[in-house]
Amino acid sequence: EKAILLPRGGFFQSTGGQWVFVIDKDGTNATKRSIRIGKQNPQYYEVLEGLEPGEKVITSGYEMFGANTKIQIK
């Protein structure tokens, strides 16, 4: 069965798995996007909606990003 997998990370504690920051193709910004998580194991979450294969996501904790919906990556 094919699935989009997202490595487990600190983001889940901040978002409850409801959203993630997706990095733009040019790698300079990341935008908040809603996702829906399905199955999970000790290493990965299955993403049912909200991500396309190959998109990059920030999986670390989001505490330092505050209420921002877009962040600039330096």
The first five atom37 places (N, CA, C, CB, O) and aatype in JSON, in Angstrom:
{
  "aatype": [6, 11, 0, 9, 10, 10, 14, 1, 7, 7, 13, 13, 5, 15, 16, 7, 7, 5, 17, 19, 13, 19, 9, 3, 11, 3, 7, 16, 2, 0, 16, 11, 1, 15, 9, 1, 9, 7, 11, 5, 2, 14, 5, 18, 18, 6, 19, 10, 6, 7, 10, 6, 14, 7, 6, 11, 19, 9, 16, 15, 7, 18, 6, 12, 13, 7, 0, 2, 16, 11, 9, 5, 9, 11],
  "atom_mask": [
    [1, 1, 1, 1, 1],
    [1, 1, 1, 1, 1],
    [1, 1, 1, 1, 1],
    [1, 1, 1, 1, 1],
    [1, 1, 1, 1, 1],
    [1, 1, 1, 1, 1],
    [1, 1, 1, 1, 1],
    [1, 1, 1, 1, 1],
    [1, 1, 1, 0, 1],
    [1, 1, 1, 0, 1],
    [1, 1, 1, 1, 1],
    [1, 1, 1, 1, 1],
    [1, 1, 1, 1, 1],
    [1, 1, 1, 1, 1],
    [1, 1, 1, 1, 1],
    [1, 1, 1, 0, 1],
    [1, 1, 1, 0, 1],
    [1, 1, 1, 1, 1],
    [1, 1, 1, 1, 1],
    [1, 1, 1, 1, 1],
    [1, 1, 1, 1, 1],
    [1, 1, 1, 1, 1],
    [1, 1, 1, 1, 1],
    [1, 1, 1, 1, 1],
    [1, 1, 1, 1, 1],
    [1, 1, 1, 1, 1],
    [1, 1, 1, 0, 1],
    [1, 1, 1, 1, 1],
    [1, 1, 1, 1, 1],
    [1, 1, 1, 1, 1],
    [1, 1, 1, 1, 1],
    [1, 1, 1, 1, 1],
    [1, 1, 1, 1, 1],
    [1, 1, 1, 1, 1],
    [1, 1, 1, 1, 1],
    [1, 1, 1, 1, 1],
    [1, 1, 1, 1, 1],
    [1, 1, 1, 0, 1],
    [1, 1, 1, 1, 1],
    [1, 1, 1, 1, 1],
    [1, 1, 1, 1, 1],
    [1, 1, 1, 1, 1],
    [1, 1, 1, 1, 1],
    [1, 1, 1, 1, 1],
    [1, 1, 1, 1, 1],
    [1, 1, 1, 1, 1],
    [1, 1, 1, 1, 1],
    [1, 1, 1, 1, 1],
    [1, 1, 1, 1, 1],
    [1, 1, 1, 0, 1],
    [1, 1, 1, 1, 1],
    [1, 1, 1, 1, 1],
    [1, 1, 1, 1, 1],
    [1, 1, 1, 0, 1],
    [1, 1, 1, 1, 1],
    [1, 1, 1, 1, 1],
    [1, 1, 1, 1, 1],
    [1, 1, 1, 1, 1],
    [1, 1, 1, 1, 1],
    [1, 1, 1, 1, 1],
    [1, 1, 1, 0, 1],
    [1, 1, 1, 1, 1],
    [1, 1, 1, 1, 1],
    [1, 1, 1, 1, 1],
    [1, 1, 1, 1, 1],
    [1, 1, 1, 0, 1],
    [1, 1, 1, 1, 1],
    [1, 1, 1, 1, 1],
    [1, 1, 1, 1, 1],
    [1, 1, 1, 1, 1],
    [1, 1, 1, 1, 1],
    [1, 1, 1, 1, 1],
    [1, 1, 1, 1, 1],
    [1, 1, 1, 1, 1]
  ],
  "atom_positions": [
    [[0.84, -1.19, 0.0], [0.0, 0.0, 0.0], [0.88, 1.24, 0.0], [-0.95, 0.0, 1.22], [1.76, 1.37, 0.84]],
    [[0.64, 2.15, -0.94], [1.41, 3.39, -1.02], [0.81, 4.42, -0.07], [1.44, 3.94, -2.46], [-0.4, 4.5, 0.12]],
    [[1.71, 5.21, 0.53], [1.26, 6.24, 1.47], [2.3, 7.35, 1.53], [1.01, 5.64, 2.89], [3.48, 7.13, 1.24]],
    [[1.85, 8.53, 1.92], [2.77, 9.63, 2.2], [3.11, 9.53, 3.68], [2.14, 11.04, 1.83], [2.23, 9.56, 4.54]],
    [[4.4, 9.42, 3.98], [4.85, 9.26, 5.36], [5.6, 10.5, 5.81], [5.75, 8.02, 5.51], [6.37, 11.09, 5.05]],
    [[5.35, 10.88, 7.03], [5.99, 12.04, 7.64], [6.71, 11.56, 8.89], [4.95, 13.17, 7.98], [6.09, 10.98, 9.78]],
    [[8.03, 11.8, 8.98], [8.75, 11.37, 10.19], [8.17, 12.01, 11.44], [10.23, 11.71, 10.07], [7.77, 13.17, 11.44]],
    [[8.14, 11.24, 12.5], [7.66, 11.77, 13.78], [8.62, 12.86, 14.24], [7.55, 10.65, 14.86], [9.83, 12.77, 14.02]],
    [[8.07, 13.89, 14.88], [8.91, 14.98, 15.36], [8.17, 15.84, 16.35], [0.0, 0.0, 0.0], [7.01, 15.58, 16.67]],
    [[8.85, 16.85, 16.84], [8.31, 17.74, 17.87], [7.1, 18.55, 17.43], [0.0, 0.0, 0.0], [6.37, 19.05, 18.28]],
    [[6.89, 18.69, 16.11], [5.75, 19.47, 15.63], [4.43, 18.96, 16.18], [5.71, 19.45, 14.12], [3.51, 19.74, 16.4]],
    [[4.32, 17.65, 16.41], [3.05, 17.04, 16.83], [2.59, 17.59, 18.18], [3.2, 15.52, 16.9], [1.39, 17.75, 18.39]],
    [[3.52, 17.87, 19.08], [3.14, 18.4, 20.39], [2.5, 19.77, 20.27], [4.37, 18.47, 21.32], [1.6, 20.11, 21.04]],
    [[2.94, 20.58, 19.3], [2.38, 21.92, 19.12], [1.1, 21.94, 18.31], [3.38, 22.79, 18.45], [0.24, 22.8, 18.52]],
    [[0.96, 20.98, 17.39], [-0.15, 21.04, 16.43], [-1.19, 19.94, 16.61], [0.38, 20.99, 15.04], [-2.27, 20.0, 16.03]],
    [[-0.85, 18.93, 17.4], [-1.75, 17.79, 17.53], [-1.9, 17.03, 16.22], [0.0, 0.0, 0.0], [-2.83, 16.24, 16.06]],
    [[-1.0, 17.28, 15.29], [-1.06, 16.62, 14.0], [-2.08, 17.24, 13.06], [0.0, 0.0, 0.0], [-2.39, 16.65, 12.02]],
    [[-2.61, 18.4, 13.41], [-3.63, 19.06, 12.59], [-3.05, 19.89, 11.45], [-4.49, 19.94, 13.46], [-3.71, 20.12, 10.44]],
    [[-1.8, 20.33, 11.61], [-1.15, 21.15, 10.59], [0.36, 21.06, 10.71], [-1.61, 22.62, 10.7], [0.9, 20.64, 11.73]],
    [[1.03, 21.46, 9.62], [2.48, 21.49, 9.58], [2.94, 22.72, 8.8], [3.04, 20.19, 8.94], [2.14, 23.34, 8.09]],
    [[4.22, 23.06, 8.92], [4.82, 24.08, 8.08], [5.46, 23.38, 6.89], [5.88, 24.94, 8.87], [6.37, 22.56, 7.05]],
    [[4.98, 23.7, 5.67], [5.48, 23.11, 4.43], [6.45, 24.11, 3.8], [4.31, 22.75, 3.44], [6.12, 25.28, 3.64]],
    [[7.64, 23.63, 3.46], [8.67, 24.48, 2.88], [8.38, 24.69, 1.39], [10.08, 23.86, 3.08], [8.12, 23.74, 0.66]],
    [[8.44, 25.97, 0.95], [8.24, 26.3, -0.46], [9.33, 25.66, -1.32], [8.23, 27.82, -0.67], [10.39, 25.29, -0.82]],
    [[9.06, 25.53, -2.61], [10.0, 24.89, -3.53], [11.36, 25.56, -3.57], [9.42, 24.86, -4.92], [12.38, 24.89, -3.76]],
    [[11.4, 26.88, -3.39], [12.69, 27.57, -3.41], [13.43, 27.52, -2.07], [12.48, 29.02, -3.82], [14.57, 27.96, -1.97]],
    [[12.78, 26.97, -1.04], [13.43, 26.77, 0.25], [13.6, 28.01, 1.1], [0.0, 0.0, 0.0], [14.34, 27.97, 2.09]],
    [[12.93, 29.11, 0.75], [13.12, 30.35, 1.5], [12.01, 30.64, 2.5], [13.24, 31.49, 0.55], [12.19, 31.45, 3.41]],
    [[10.86, 30.0, 2.35], [9.73, 30.22, 3.24], [9.05, 28.9, 3.56], [8.72, 31.2, 2.61], [9.2, 27.91, 2.84]],
    [[8.31, 28.9, 4.65], [7.47, 27.75, 5.01], [6.1, 28.29, 5.39], [8.11, 26.91, 6.17], [6.0, 29.29, 6.1]],
    [[5.06, 27.62, 4.93], [3.69, 28.07, 5.13], [2.9, 27.03, 5.91], [3.01, 28.37, 3.79], [3.04, 25.83, 5.67]],
    [[2.09, 27.5, 6.84], [1.23, 26.63, 7.64], [0.17, 26.0, 6.75], [0.58, 27.41, 8.81], [-0.49, 26.7, 5.98]],
    [[0.0, 24.67, 6.85], [-0.99, 23.98, 6.05], [-1.66, 22.87, 6.88], [-0.35, 23.39, 4.79], [-0.99, 22.14, 7.6]],
    [[-2.96, 22.77, 6.76], [-3.72, 21.72, 7.44], [-3.42, 20.37, 6.81], [-5.24, 22.02, 7.39], [-3.29, 20.26, 5.59]],
    [[-3.32, 19.35, 7.66], [-3.15, 17.98, 7.2], [-4.08, 17.08, 7.99], [-1.67, 17.52, 7.34], [-4.67, 17.48, 8.99]],
    [[-4.21, 15.85, 7.5], [-4.96, 14.84, 8.25], [-4.09, 13.6, 8.35], [-6.34, 14.51, 7.56], [-3.64, 13.06, 7.34]],
    [[-3.85, 13.17, 9.58], [-2.98, 12.02, 9.85], [-3.83, 10.77, 10.03], [-2.11, 12.28, 11.1], [-4.9, 10.8, 10.65]],
    [[-3.33, 9.67, 9.47], [-4.0, 8.37, 9.61], [-3.23, 7.5, 10.58], [0.0, 0.0, 0.0], [-3.06, 7.83, 11.75]],
    [[-2.77, 6.37, 10.05], [-2.02, 5.42, 10.88], [-0.68, 6.02, 11.31], [-1.79, 4.1, 10.11], [-0.18, 6.97, 10.71]],
    [[-0.12, 5.43, 12.36], [1.2, 5.85, 12.82], [1.93, 4.67, 13.42], [1.1, 6.99, 13.85], [1.32, 3.71, 13.88]],
    [[3.25, 4.76, 13.41], [4.09, 3.77, 14.08], [5.17, 4.55, 14.83], [4.71, 2.74, 13.05], [5.14, 5.78, 14.82]],
    [[6.1, 3.89, 15.48], [7.09, 4.63, 16.27], [7.97, 5.6, 15.47], [7.96, 3.67, 16.97], [8.61, 6.47, 16.05]],
    [[8.01, 5.46, 14.13], [8.88, 6.31, 13.33], [8.14, 7.3, 12.43], [9.76, 5.45, 12.49], [8.68, 8.36, 12.12]],
    [[6.93, 6.97, 12.0], [6.25, 7.78, 10.98], [4.76, 7.97, 11.26], [6.42, 7.15, 9.63], [4.12, 7.18, 11.96]],
    [[4.23, 9.07, 10.68], [2.79, 9.3, 10.59], [2.4, 9.11, 9.13], [2.38, 10.73, 11.12], [3.14, 9.52, 8.24]],
    [[1.26, 8.52, 8.88], [0.7, 8.45, 7.53], [-0.13, 9.72, 7.31], [-0.18, 7.14, 7.32], [-0.99, 10.05, 8.13]],
    [[0.13, 10.44, 6.22], [-0.61, 11.67, 5.93], [-1.68, 11.33, 4.89], [0.34, 12.81, 5.41], [-1.36, 10.94, 3.76]],
    [[-2.95, 11.49, 5.26], [-4.06, 11.17, 4.38], [-4.45, 12.34, 3.49], [-5.25, 10.73, 5.19], [-4.9, 12.14, 2.36]],
    [[-4.29, 13.56, 3.99], [-4.66, 14.76, 3.24], [-3.71, 15.9, 3.6], [-6.13, 15.17, 3.52], [-3.19, 15.97, 4.71]],
    [[-3.49, 16.79, 2.62], [-2.77, 18.03, 2.89], [-1.34, 18.09, 2.4], [0.0, 0.0, 0.0], [-0.76, 19.18, 2.35]],
    [[-0.75, 16.97, 2.02], [0.61, 16.95, 1.5], [0.66, 16.16, 0.21], [1.59, 16.36, 2.53], [-0.1, 15.22, 0.0]],
    [[1.59, 16.57, -0.65], [1.86, 15.85, -1.89], [3.21, 15.15, -1.75], [1.85, 16.8, -3.13], [4.07, 15.62, -1.02]],
    [[3.4, 14.03, -2.44], [4.7, 13.35, -2.38], [5.84, 14.29, -2.76], [4.7, 12.11, -3.31], [5.74, 15.03, -3.74]],
    [[6.91, 14.26, -1.99], [8.08, 15.07, -2.26], [8.11, 16.43, -1.59], [0.0, 0.0, 0.0], [9.15, 17.08, -1.57]],
    [[6.98, 16.88, -1.04], [6.99, 18.17, -0.33], [7.79, 18.04, 0.96], [5.54, 18.66, -0.03], [7.76, 17.0, 1.62]],
    [[8.51, 19.11, 1.31], [9.33, 19.12, 2.51], [8.6, 19.83, 3.63], [10.69, 19.79, 2.25], [7.93, 20.84, 3.42]],
    [[8.74, 19.27, 4.83], [8.01, 19.76, 6.01], [8.99, 19.96, 7.15], [6.89, 18.77, 6.42], [9.95, 19.2, 7.3]],
    [[8.77, 20.99, 7.96], [9.54, 21.18, 9.19], [8.91, 20.27, 10.25], [9.55, 22.71, 9.66], [7.74, 20.43, 10.6]],
    [[9.7, 19.32, 10.76], [9.16, 18.37, 11.74], [9.62, 18.65, 13.16], [9.56, 16.97, 11.36], [9.15, 18.0, 14.1]],
    [[10.52, 19.62, 13.34], [10.97, 19.97, 14.69], [9.84, 20.68, 15.44], [12.23, 20.86, 14.64], [8.78, 20.93, 14.86]],
    [[10.06, 20.99, 16.69], [9.05, 21.7, 17.49], [8.75, 23.08, 16.93], [0.0, 0.0, 0.0], [9.62, 23.72, 16.35]],
    [[7.53, 23.54, 17.11], [7.07, 24.82, 16.56], [6.93, 25.9, 17.62], [5.76, 24.63, 15.85], [6.39, 26.97, 17.31]],
    [[7.38, 25.68, 18.84], [7.2, 26.64, 19.92], [7.74, 28.02, 19.57], [7.86, 26.13, 21.18], [7.14, 29.03, 19.94]],
    [[8.87, 28.08, 18.89], [9.5, 29.37, 18.59], [8.83, 30.13, 17.45], [10.96, 29.15, 18.25], [9.15, 31.3, 17.22]],
    [[7.9, 29.51, 16.72], [7.25, 30.16, 15.58], [6.03, 30.98, 15.98], [6.84, 29.13, 14.57], [5.51, 31.76, 15.18]],
    [[5.58, 30.82, 17.2], [4.43, 31.59, 17.69], [3.18, 31.34, 16.87], [0.0, 0.0, 0.0], [2.93, 30.2, 16.46]],
    [[2.39, 32.39, 16.62], [1.13, 32.26, 15.89], [1.3, 32.54, 14.41], [0.09, 33.21, 16.47], [0.31, 32.72, 13.7]],
    [[2.53, 32.59, 13.92], [2.78, 32.88, 12.51], [2.22, 31.8, 11.6], [4.28, 33.04, 12.27], [2.21, 30.62, 11.94]],
    [[1.74, 32.23, 10.43], [1.25, 31.27, 9.42], [2.25, 31.11, 8.3], [-0.09, 31.73, 8.85], [2.11, 30.21, 7.47]],
    [[3.28, 31.97, 8.26], [4.35, 31.88, 7.28], [5.64, 32.3, 7.95], [4.05, 32.76, 6.01], [5.67, 33.28, 8.69]],
    [[6.69, 31.54, 7.7], [7.99, 31.87, 8.29], [9.04, 31.92, 7.19], [8.39, 30.84, 9.38], [8.94, 31.22, 6.19]],
    [[10.05, 32.76, 7.4], [11.15, 32.88, 6.45], [12.29, 32.01, 6.94], [11.6, 34.37, 6.29], [12.65, 32.02, 8.12]],
    [[12.86, 31.25, 6.02], [13.97, 30.35, 6.36], [15.27, 31.02, 5.94], [13.8, 28.94, 5.68], [15.4, 31.47, 4.8]],
    [[16.22, 31.07, 6.86], [17.53, 31.68, 6.56], [18.61, 30.65, 6.69], [17.83, 32.87, 7.48], [19.78, 30.95, 6.47]]
  ]
}
